[in-house]
Amino acid sequence: MEIIKCDKCKKIKKSEQGKSSFRSKWTSGNVRGGNPWEMISFDLCEKCSQGIVKFIKTYLRK
Ligand SMILES: [Zn+2]
């Protein structure tokens, strides 16, 4: 089973079977980096996804 961690706080996303009601509001996606071929994928927990814009900006800053 794939283990997904929050990129920010390293919290582990639990995806246990039979617990569909325990759906967390995790945010995952991709952002394009500074280069066209560069894609950054991220997974953020419910808490950290609230500051997602800030997080992405931090990522893109080089
Ligand atoms: Zn987090």
PDB file of the backbone (N, CA, C, O) and the ligand in Angstrom, with CONECT records:
HET     ZN  A 101       1
ATOM      1  N   MET A   1       0.847  -1.197   0.000  1.00  0.00           N
ATOM      2  CA  MET A   1       0.000   0.000   0.000  1.00  0.00           C
ATOM      3  C   MET A   1       0.881   1.246   0.000  1.00  0.00           C
ATOM      4  O   MET A   1       1.906   1.319   0.679  1.00  0.00           O
ATOM      5  N   GLU A   2       0.460   2.170  -0.750  1.00  0.00           N
ATOM      6  CA  GLU A   2       1.254   3.392  -0.868  1.00  0.00           C
ATOM      7  C   GLU A   2       1.078   4.271   0.364  1.00  0.00           C
ATOM      8  O   GLU A   2      -0.031   4.507   0.842  1.00  0.00           O
ATOM      9  N   ILE A   3       2.202   4.736   0.850  1.00  0.00           N
ATOM     10  CA  ILE A   3       2.152   5.618   2.020  1.00  0.00           C
ATOM     11  C   ILE A   3       2.322   7.058   1.560  1.00  0.00           C
ATOM     12  O   ILE A   3       3.305   7.412   0.909  1.00  0.00           O
ATOM     13  N   ILE A   4       1.366   7.855   1.904  1.00  0.00           N
ATOM     14  CA  ILE A   4       1.418   9.262   1.514  1.00  0.00           C
ATOM     15  C   ILE A   4       1.680  10.112   2.743  1.00  0.00           C
ATOM     16  O   ILE A   4       0.994  10.018   3.760  1.00  0.00           O
ATOM     17  N   LYS A   5       2.681  10.929   2.610  1.00  0.00           N
ATOM     18  CA  LYS A   5       3.015  11.824   3.717  1.00  0.00           C
ATOM     19  C   LYS A   5       2.746  13.249   3.322  1.00  0.00           C
ATOM     20  O   LYS A   5       2.845  13.619   2.152  1.00  0.00           O
ATOM     21  N   CYS A   6       2.409  14.034   4.298  1.00  0.00           N
ATOM     22  CA  CYS A   6       2.255  15.466   4.068  1.00  0.00           C
ATOM     23  C   CYS A   6       3.630  16.046   3.778  1.00  0.00           C
ATOM     24  O   CYS A   6       4.583  15.800   4.518  1.00  0.00           O
ATOM     25  N   ASP A   7       3.730  16.804   2.719  1.00  0.00           N
ATOM     26  CA  ASP A   7       5.023  17.364   2.342  1.00  0.00           C
ATOM     27  C   ASP A   7       5.489  18.430   3.307  1.00  0.00           C
ATOM     28  O   ASP A   7       6.662  18.803   3.320  1.00  0.00           O
ATOM     29  N   LYS A   8       4.598  18.901   4.087  1.00  0.00           N
ATOM     30  CA  LYS A   8       4.941  20.010   4.973  1.00  0.00           C
ATOM     31  C   LYS A   8       5.245  19.543   6.391  1.00  0.00           C
ATOM     32  O   LYS A   8       6.310  19.839   6.932  1.00  0.00           O
ATOM     33  N   CYS A   9       4.321  18.824   6.982  1.00  0.00           N
ATOM     34  CA  CYS A   9       4.506  18.423   8.379  1.00  0.00           C
ATOM     35  C   CYS A   9       4.836  16.945   8.524  1.00  0.00           C
ATOM     36  O   CYS A   9       5.001  16.454   9.641  1.00  0.00           O
ATOM     37  N   LYS A  10       4.935  16.225   7.395  1.00  0.00           N
ATOM     38  CA  LYS A  10       5.333  14.819   7.363  1.00  0.00           C
ATOM     39  C   LYS A  10       4.333  13.907   8.054  1.00  0.00           C
ATOM     40  O   LYS A  10       4.673  12.786   8.432  1.00  0.00           O
ATOM     41  N   LYS A  11       3.135  14.367   8.219  1.00  0.00           N
ATOM     42  CA  LYS A  11       2.101  13.525   8.783  1.00  0.00           C
ATOM     43  C   LYS A  11       1.728  12.462   7.758  1.00  0.00           C
ATOM     44  O   LYS A  11       1.651  12.745   6.562  1.00  0.00           O
ATOM     45  N   ILE A  12       1.503  11.266   8.217  1.00  0.00           N
ATOM     46  CA  ILE A  12       1.201  10.164   7.307  1.00  0.00           C
ATOM     47  C   ILE A  12      -0.301  10.071   7.095  1.00  0.00           C
ATOM     48  O   ILE A  12      -1.098  10.081   8.033  1.00  0.00           O
ATOM     49  N   LYS A  13      -0.646   9.980   5.830  1.00  0.00           N
ATOM     50  CA  LYS A  13      -2.045   9.850   5.479  1.00  0.00           C
ATOM     51  C   LYS A  13      -2.461   8.402   5.643  1.00  0.00           C
ATOM     52  O   LYS A  13      -1.851   7.504   5.061  1.00  0.00           O
ATOM     53  N   LYS A  14      -3.470   8.179   6.412  1.00  0.00           N
ATOM     54  CA  LYS A  14      -3.936   6.818   6.645  1.00  0.00           C
ATOM     55  C   LYS A  14      -5.041   6.486   5.658  1.00  0.00           C
ATOM     56  O   LYS A  14      -6.063   7.167   5.578  1.00  0.00           O
ATOM     57  N   SER A  15      -4.809   5.447   4.931  1.00  0.00           N
ATOM     58  CA  SER A  15      -5.813   5.030   3.965  1.00  0.00           C
ATOM     59  C   SER A  15      -6.169   3.580   4.226  1.00  0.00           C
ATOM     60  O   SER A  15      -5.929   2.709   3.389  1.00  0.00           O
ATOM     61  N   GLU A  16      -6.730   3.333   5.368  1.00  0.00           N
ATOM     62  CA  GLU A  16      -7.071   1.968   5.741  1.00  0.00           C
ATOM     63  C   GLU A  16      -8.343   1.525   5.022  1.00  0.00           C
ATOM     64  O   GLU A  16      -9.247   2.315   4.750  1.00  0.00           O
ATOM     65  N   GLN A  17      -8.371   0.284   4.739  1.00  0.00           N
ATOM     66  CA  GLN A  17      -9.539  -0.241   4.031  1.00  0.00           C
ATOM     67  C   GLN A  17     -10.733  -0.319   4.974  1.00  0.00           C
ATOM     68  O   GLN A  17     -10.586  -0.551   6.174  1.00  0.00           O
ATOM     69  N   GLY A  18     -11.889  -0.125   4.416  1.00  0.00           N
ATOM     70  CA  GLY A  18     -13.111  -0.218   5.208  1.00  0.00           C
ATOM     71  C   GLY A  18     -13.372   0.998   6.055  1.00  0.00           C
ATOM     72  O   GLY A  18     -14.239   0.992   6.928  1.00  0.00           O
ATOM     73  N   LYS A  19     -12.609   2.049   5.789  1.00  0.00           N
ATOM     74  CA  LYS A  19     -12.834   3.263   6.568  1.00  0.00           C
ATOM     75  C   LYS A  19     -13.094   4.432   5.624  1.00  0.00           C
ATOM     76  O   LYS A  19     -12.491   5.499   5.736  1.00  0.00           O
ATOM     77  N   SER A  20     -13.997   4.197   4.707  1.00  0.00           N
ATOM     78  CA  SER A  20     -14.279   5.226   3.713  1.00  0.00           C
ATOM     79  C   SER A  20     -14.911   6.456   4.348  1.00  0.00           C
ATOM     80  O   SER A  20     -14.839   7.559   3.806  1.00  0.00           O
ATOM     81  N   SER A  21     -15.526   6.250   5.494  1.00  0.00           N
ATOM     82  CA  SER A  21     -16.165   7.396   6.158  1.00  0.00           C
ATOM     83  C   SER A  21     -15.105   8.333   6.723  1.00  0.00           C
ATOM     84  O   SER A  21     -15.357   9.510   6.980  1.00  0.00           O
ATOM     85  N   PHE A  22     -13.919   7.777   6.907  1.00  0.00           N
ATOM     86  CA  PHE A  22     -12.841   8.582   7.462  1.00  0.00           C
ATOM     87  C   PHE A  22     -12.064   9.234   6.332  1.00  0.00           C
ATOM     88  O   PHE A  22     -10.854   9.053   6.194  1.00  0.00           O
ATOM     89  N   ARG A  23     -12.773   9.976   5.551  1.00  0.00           N
ATOM     90  CA  ARG A  23     -12.137  10.631   4.414  1.00  0.00           C
ATOM     91  C   ARG A  23     -11.558  11.962   4.841  1.00  0.00           C
ATOM     92  O   ARG A  23     -12.273  12.870   5.265  1.00  0.00           O
ATOM     93  N   SER A  24     -10.272  12.053   4.721  1.00  0.00           N
ATOM     94  CA  SER A  24      -9.623  13.293   5.109  1.00  0.00           C
ATOM     95  C   SER A  24      -9.647  14.280   3.955  1.00  0.00           C
ATOM     96  O   SER A  24      -9.843  13.905   2.799  1.00  0.00           O
ATOM     97  N   LYS A  25      -9.452  15.494   4.275  1.00  0.00           N
ATOM     98  CA  LYS A  25      -9.483  16.538   3.251  1.00  0.00           C
ATOM     99  C   LYS A  25      -8.074  16.879   2.791  1.00  0.00           C
ATOM    100  O   LYS A  25      -7.650  18.034   2.781  1.00  0.00           O
ATOM    101  N   TRP A  26      -7.394  15.853   2.422  1.00  0.00           N
ATOM    102  CA  TRP A  26      -6.038  16.078   1.939  1.00  0.00           C
ATOM    103  C   TRP A  26      -6.063  16.668   0.550  1.00  0.00           C
ATOM    104  O   TRP A  26      -6.958  16.408  -0.254  1.00  0.00           O
ATOM    105  N   THR A  27      -5.058  17.461   0.300  1.00  0.00           N
ATOM    106  CA  THR A  27      -4.946  18.078  -1.013  1.00  0.00           C
ATOM    107  C   THR A  27      -3.712  17.542  -1.710  1.00  0.00           C
ATOM    108  O   THR A  27      -2.614  17.561  -1.153  1.00  0.00           O
ATOM    109  N   SER A  28      -3.894  17.070  -2.917  1.00  0.00           N
ATOM    110  CA  SER A  28      -2.746  16.625  -3.692  1.00  0.00           C
ATOM    111  C   SER A  28      -2.858  17.185  -5.100  1.00  0.00           C
ATOM    112  O   SER A  28      -3.951  17.430  -5.610  1.00  0.00           O
ATOM    113  N   GLY A  29      -1.736  17.372  -5.693  1.00  0.00           N
ATOM    114  CA  GLY A  29      -1.761  17.920  -7.041  1.00  0.00           C
ATOM    115  C   GLY A  29      -0.376  18.155  -7.560  1.00  0.00           C
ATOM    116  O   GLY A  29       0.614  17.704  -6.983  1.00  0.00           O
ATOM    117  N   ASN A  30      -0.318  18.860  -8.642  1.00  0.00           N
ATOM    118  CA  ASN A  30       0.968  19.155  -9.263  1.00  0.00           C
ATOM    119  C   ASN A  30       1.057  20.648  -9.574  1.00  0.00           C
ATOM    120  O   ASN A  30       0.080  21.293  -9.954  1.00  0.00           O
ATOM    121  N   VAL A  31       2.230  21.148  -9.400  1.00  0.00           N
ATOM    122  CA  VAL A  31       2.475  22.525  -9.820  1.00  0.00           C
ATOM    123  C   VAL A  31       3.673  22.545 -10.748  1.00  0.00           C
ATOM    124  O   VAL A  31       4.627  21.785 -10.587  1.00  0.00           O
ATOM    125  N   ARG A  32       3.599  23.393 -11.676  1.00  0.00           N
ATOM    126  CA  ARG A  32       4.705  23.509 -12.627  1.00  0.00           C
ATOM    127  C   ARG A  32       5.824  24.329 -11.995  1.00  0.00           C
ATOM    128  O   ARG A  32       5.596  25.388 -11.410  1.00  0.00           O
ATOM    129  N   GLY A  33       7.019  23.814 -12.129  1.00  0.00           N
ATOM    130  CA  GLY A  33       8.156  24.489 -11.524  1.00  0.00           C
ATOM    131  C   GLY A  33       8.657  25.629 -12.375  1.00  0.00           C
ATOM    132  O   GLY A  33       7.969  26.124 -13.268  1.00  0.00           O
ATOM    133  N   GLY A  34       9.866  26.027 -12.074  1.00  0.00           N
ATOM    134  CA  GLY A  34      10.444  27.143 -12.812  1.00  0.00           C
ATOM    135  C   GLY A  34      10.701  26.796 -14.259  1.00  0.00           C
ATOM    136  O   GLY A  34      10.723  27.679 -15.117  1.00  0.00           O
ATOM    137  N   ASN A  35      10.895  25.513 -14.543  1.00  0.00           N
ATOM    138  CA  ASN A  35      11.116  25.069 -15.911  1.00  0.00           C
ATOM    139  C   ASN A  35       9.879  24.343 -16.433  1.00  0.00           C
ATOM    140  O   ASN A  35       9.135  23.744 -15.656  1.00  0.00           O
ATOM    141  N   PRO A  36       9.660  24.395 -17.727  1.00  0.00           N
ATOM    142  CA  PRO A  36       8.459  23.781 -18.312  1.00  0.00           C
ATOM    143  C   PRO A  36       8.376  22.286 -18.084  1.00  0.00           C
ATOM    144  O   PRO A  36       7.280  21.733 -17.996  1.00  0.00           O
ATOM    145  N   TRP A  37       9.521  21.621 -17.985  1.00  0.00           N
ATOM    146  CA  TRP A  37       9.539  20.174 -17.825  1.00  0.00           C
ATOM    147  C   TRP A  37       9.518  19.765 -16.361  1.00  0.00           C
ATOM    148  O   TRP A  37       9.478  18.578 -16.039  1.00  0.00           O
ATOM    149  N   GLU A  38       9.546  20.727 -15.505  1.00  0.00           N
ATOM    150  CA  GLU A  38       9.623  20.430 -14.082  1.00  0.00           C
ATOM    151  C   GLU A  38       8.238  20.470 -13.446  1.00  0.00           C
ATOM    152  O   GLU A  38       7.571  21.505 -13.426  1.00  0.00           O
ATOM    153  N   MET A  39       7.831  19.331 -12.935  1.00  0.00           N
ATOM    154  CA  MET A  39       6.553  19.273 -12.254  1.00  0.00           C
ATOM    155  C   MET A  39       6.773  18.849 -10.813  1.00  0.00           C
ATOM    156  O   MET A  39       7.472  17.873 -10.538  1.00  0.00           O
ATOM    157  N   ILE A  40       6.181  19.580  -9.915  1.00  0.00           N
ATOM    158  CA  ILE A  40       6.311  19.263  -8.507  1.00  0.00           C
ATOM    159  C   ILE A  40       4.973  18.714  -8.017  1.00  0.00           C
ATOM    160  O   ILE A  40       3.947  19.391  -8.077  1.00  0.00           O
ATOM    161  N   SER A  41       5.007  17.488  -7.537  1.00  0.00           N
ATOM    162  CA  SER A  41       3.780  16.913  -6.985  1.00  0.00           C
ATOM    163  C   SER A  41       3.802  17.075  -5.474  1.00  0.00           C
ATOM    164  O   SER A  41       4.851  17.004  -4.834  1.00  0.00           O
ATOM    165  N   PHE A  42       2.648  17.288  -4.938  1.00  0.00           N
ATOM    166  CA  PHE A  42       2.602  17.513  -3.495  1.00  0.00           C
ATOM    167  C   PHE A  42       1.360  16.862  -2.901  1.00  0.00           C
ATOM    168  O   PHE A  42       0.342  16.677  -3.567  1.00  0.00           O
ATOM    169  N   ASP A  43       1.485  16.528  -1.643  1.00  0.00           N
ATOM    170  CA  ASP A  43       0.357  16.040  -0.856  1.00  0.00           C
ATOM    171  C   ASP A  43       0.367  16.786   0.463  1.00  0.00           C
ATOM    172  O   ASP A  43       1.373  16.829   1.171  1.00  0.00           O
ATOM    173  N   LEU A  44      -0.758  17.361   0.770  1.00  0.00           N
ATOM    174  CA  LEU A  44      -0.834  18.140   1.989  1.00  0.00           C
ATOM    175  C   LEU A  44      -2.024  17.698   2.830  1.00  0.00           C
ATOM    176  O   LEU A  44      -3.101  17.415   2.305  1.00  0.00           O
ATOM    177  N   CYS A  45      -1.816  17.644   4.120  1.00  0.00           N
ATOM    178  CA  CYS A  45      -2.898  17.263   5.010  1.00  0.00           C
ATOM    179  C   CYS A  45      -3.914  18.404   5.105  1.00  0.00           C
ATOM    180  O   CYS A  45      -3.717  19.502   4.585  1.00  0.00           O
ATOM    181  N   GLU A  46      -4.978  18.092   5.779  1.00  0.00           N
ATOM    182  CA  GLU A  46      -6.069  19.065   5.892  1.00  0.00           C
ATOM    183  C   GLU A  46      -5.585  20.390   6.471  1.00  0.00           C
ATOM    184  O   GLU A  46      -5.972  21.468   6.021  1.00  0.00           O
ATOM    185  N   LYS A  47      -4.747  20.280   7.460  1.00  0.00           N
ATOM    186  CA  LYS A  47      -4.261  21.471   8.149  1.00  0.00           C
ATOM    187  C   LYS A  47      -3.343  22.293   7.251  1.00  0.00           C
ATOM    188  O   LYS A  47      -3.484  23.511   7.140  1.00  0.00           O
ATOM    189  N   CYS A  48      -2.412  21.610   6.621  1.00  0.00           N
ATOM    190  CA  CYS A  48      -1.413  22.313   5.832  1.00  0.00           C
ATOM    191  C   CYS A  48      -1.964  22.808   4.499  1.00  0.00           C
ATOM    192  O   CYS A  48      -1.434  23.757   3.922  1.00  0.00           O
ATOM    193  N   SER A  49      -3.017  22.176   4.011  1.00  0.00           N
ATOM    194  CA  SER A  49      -3.573  22.590   2.723  1.00  0.00           C
ATOM    195  C   SER A  49      -4.190  23.979   2.815  1.00  0.00           C
ATOM    196  O   SER A  49      -4.415  24.635   1.798  1.00  0.00           O
ATOM    197  N   GLN A  50      -4.456  24.413   4.015  1.00  0.00           N
ATOM    198  CA  GLN A  50      -5.027  25.743   4.179  1.00  0.00           C
ATOM    199  C   GLN A  50      -4.023  26.822   3.814  1.00  0.00           C
ATOM    200  O   GLN A  50      -4.396  27.923   3.409  1.00  0.00           O
ATOM    201  N   GLY A  51      -2.758  26.498   3.960  1.00  0.00           N
ATOM    202  CA  GLY A  51      -1.736  27.458   3.578  1.00  0.00           C
ATOM    203  C   GLY A  51      -1.046  27.046   2.299  1.00  0.00           C
ATOM    204  O   GLY A  51       0.147  27.282   2.110  1.00  0.00           O
ATOM    205  N   ILE A  52      -1.821  26.420   1.416  1.00  0.00           N
ATOM    206  CA  ILE A  52      -1.227  25.800   0.222  1.00  0.00           C
ATOM    207  C   ILE A  52      -0.596  26.831  -0.698  1.00  0.00           C
ATOM    208  O   ILE A  52       0.443  26.572  -1.305  1.00  0.00           O
ATOM    209  N   VAL A  53      -1.200  27.964  -0.801  1.00  0.00           N
ATOM    210  CA  VAL A  53      -0.665  28.987  -1.695  1.00  0.00           C
ATOM    211  C   VAL A  53       0.717  29.422  -1.217  1.00  0.00           C
ATOM    212  O   VAL A  53       1.646  29.597  -2.005  1.00  0.00           O
ATOM    213  N   LYS A  54       0.819  29.585   0.066  1.00  0.00           N
ATOM    214  CA  LYS A  54       2.098  29.975   0.646  1.00  0.00           C
ATOM    215  C   LYS A  54       3.140  28.884   0.423  1.00  0.00           C
ATOM    216  O   LYS A  54       4.307  29.152   0.135  1.00  0.00           O
ATOM    217  N   PHE A  55       2.680  27.656   0.565  1.00  0.00           N
ATOM    218  CA  PHE A  55       3.560  26.503   0.411  1.00  0.00           C
ATOM    219  C   PHE A  55       4.108  26.418  -1.008  1.00  0.00           C
ATOM    220  O   PHE A  55       5.300  26.189  -1.211  1.00  0.00           O
ATOM    221  N   ILE A  56       3.246  26.601  -1.962  1.00  0.00           N
ATOM    222  CA  ILE A  56       3.670  26.517  -3.364  1.00  0.00           C
ATOM    223  C   ILE A  56       4.641  27.642  -3.689  1.00  0.00           C
ATOM    224  O   ILE A  56       5.635  27.437  -4.387  1.00  0.00           O
ATOM    225  N   LYS A  57       4.354  28.795  -3.191  1.00  0.00           N
ATOM    226  CA  LYS A  57       5.254  29.924  -3.447  1.00  0.00           C
ATOM    227  C   LYS A  57       6.635  29.668  -2.869  1.00  0.00           C
ATOM    228  O   LYS A  57       7.648  30.050  -3.456  1.00  0.00           O
ATOM    229  N   THR A  58       6.663  29.025  -1.725  1.00  0.00           N
ATOM    230  CA  THR A  58       7.936  28.686  -1.121  1.00  0.00           C
ATOM    231  C   THR A  58       8.693  27.685  -1.973  1.00  0.00           C
ATOM    232  O   THR A  58       9.915  27.752  -2.105  1.00  0.00           O
ATOM    233  N   TYR A  59       7.945  26.755  -2.548  1.00  0.00           N
ATOM    234  CA  TYR A  59       8.535  25.743  -3.413  1.00  0.00           C
ATOM    235  C   TYR A  59       9.139  26.356  -4.667  1.00  0.00           C
ATOM    236  O   TYR A  59      10.219  25.963  -5.109  1.00  0.00           O
ATOM    237  N   LEU A  60       8.447  27.297  -5.216  1.00  0.00           N
ATOM    238  CA  LEU A  60       8.880  27.854  -6.490  1.00  0.00           C
ATOM    239  C   LEU A  60      10.002  28.861  -6.339  1.00  0.00           C
ATOM    240  O   LEU A  60      10.679  29.204  -7.308  1.00  0.00           O
ATOM    241  N   ARG A  61      10.190  29.324  -5.136  1.00  0.00           N
ATOM    242  CA  ARG A  61      11.243  30.290  -4.908  1.00  0.00           C
ATOM    243  C   ARG A  61      12.600  29.588  -4.952  1.00  0.00           C
ATOM    244  O   ARG A  61      12.828  28.608  -4.242  1.00  0.00           O
ATOM    245  N   LYS A  62      13.468  30.088  -5.768  1.00  0.00           N
ATOM    246  CA  LYS A  62      14.769  29.425  -5.874  1.00  0.00           C
ATOM    247  C   LYS A  62      15.896  30.437  -5.827  1.00  0.00           C
ATOM    248  O   LYS A  62      17.066  30.062  -5.904  1.00  0.00           O
TER     249      LYS A  62
HETATM  250 ZN    ZN A 101       0.566  18.708   7.056  1.00  0.00          ZN2+
END
